[in-house]
């Protein structure tokens, strides 16, 4: 029962964070779409855990944190907020890089998970 309560609390907190972030159209009116291509890696025999594509539109929440997929990772994940904010500030269309999960757990190595990413941003035709 405690696990279900923890899950419900986390889901409510996640919902609140999304609402606080606002919509992409409110925060970035010049942006028409953001596409994030991610490849999740973990330590182990099969390092590629998952390939994922996230499409963000003007009606999407401007919340750019993705959770860690490793069971037992506490407060981990991958925060794209500064990556996307800097790209939009500099009107860049393409960004590539790597992020390492900052989550904690006594059983996990500090570099237990990472992602390689490519962010593509399209701007409205009337913007710069």
N, C-alpha and C positions, 0 to 999 in steps of 0.2 A: 504494500500500500504506500509506503514511503517513497518508493521509486516513481509511482504514478504521480504523487504529489510534487516531487521534484521536477518531473517532466512538465507538469501543468504550470508550475512557477516559471520554468525556463521558457516555455512557449508564450506565456503572458508577457514576460520581460522582453522577449524577441519582438512580439507584436508592438509593445510600447516603443521600443527603439526604432522600429520602422516608421511608426507614426511621427515620432520626433524628428526623424530625418527628412520628412516631407517627400514630395514627388520630384522626380527628375525635372519635369517641366517647370516647377517652381524654383528649384535651385539652379538649374542650368537651362534657361529658356532657348539658348542657341543650339542645343543638342537635339538631334532627331532620333539617334539610337546609340547604344553602347553594347558591344558584343565582347564577352570575355571567354576566351578559349583557355581551358585549364587542363593540365595533366597532373593528377595527384600521384605522389611517390611516397613510399614508406620504406622503413628499414626491413629487410627480409629477403627471402628467396625470390619472390616475385615483386620487384620494387614498384611497378606501375599498378596502382590500385584502381584508378578510374580516369577516363577522359570525359570531360564535361564542357558543355557550352551554355552560357547564360546570356540571354537576350534581355536587355533593359530598354524600355521605351519611355517616352515622356510621361506616361501614366503609371510607370513603375515607381516604387519607393526608391529614394536615393540613399539606400542603406547598402553598403558595399562590403560587408563582412560575411565571409563564408566559413562555416563551421569545419572543424577537424573531423575526419572520418574515423580516427583511431579510437576504439572503445577504451574508455578510462581516461581519456585526455580531458583535463579540467581547465576550463577557461581558455581553450586553444582556438585556433582558427587562423584565417588569413584575411587581413584587412586591406582592401583595395582603395580605401578612402583617399589616402594621400596620393596614390598612383593616379587615380582618376581625376582628382582635383587639380593636380599639377598638369596633367595632360590638357584638361579643358582650359586652365589658366593660360597655357602656352599655345593653345589652339592646335595641339598635335592630334594626328589621326591614328597613329599606331605606336604602341608601346609594348615592349617585351621585357621579361625579367623572371626572377625567381623569388619566392617568399618561403620562409621557414616558419612552421608552427611554433608559437611561443607558449603553448600549453604545458601544464605540469602534471606529473604523477611520478611517484617514487619508482614505479616499474618501467617508466619510459625514458629513453635517452633524450637529451635536450633537442636533438635533431631528428626526432622520431618520424616526422612527416614534413613534406615540402611540396610546393607546386611550381611548375613552370607555367607561365601565362603569356598570353598575347591579348592585348586590349585594342579593339578597333572602335573608334568613335566617328560617327557621321554627324555633321552639323547641318542645320537648316540652310537652304540655298541663300537666304538673305543675310546670313551672318558673314563675318569677315572672310 
